[in-house]
Amino acid sequence: MSRKTIAELVLVTISRKINENKKSFLFVYNDESKMESYDFVTGLVHYFSMKPGTPAELLVFNKVDRYSGEWTKSINQVKAMKEAKGELFIKRS
């Protein structure tokens, strides 16, 4: 399974949970997967257009953004494809 396919599956799942008003998610990584995990989180931040609300959140966003790589690229490709088709995963209010 490609990164793009995996990314799309995860994005659909997260989007559905958000639409069900689930706001908390558990995110786990170990030292061996830390860089890849930060890369994936960076992709999620870009996909959902998240913005930091506090100075502490800004520090976290800046930290994970330094790790953007293949996962971020794959997630951004999914986002671009969905935007081009006019498909949204999340209900916008």
Secondary structure, 3 states (H helix, E strand, C coil): CCHHHHHHHHHHHHHHHHHCCCCCCCCCCCCCCHHHHHHHHHHHHHHCCCCCCCHHHHHHHHHHHCCCCHHHHHHHHHHHHHHHHCCCCCCCC
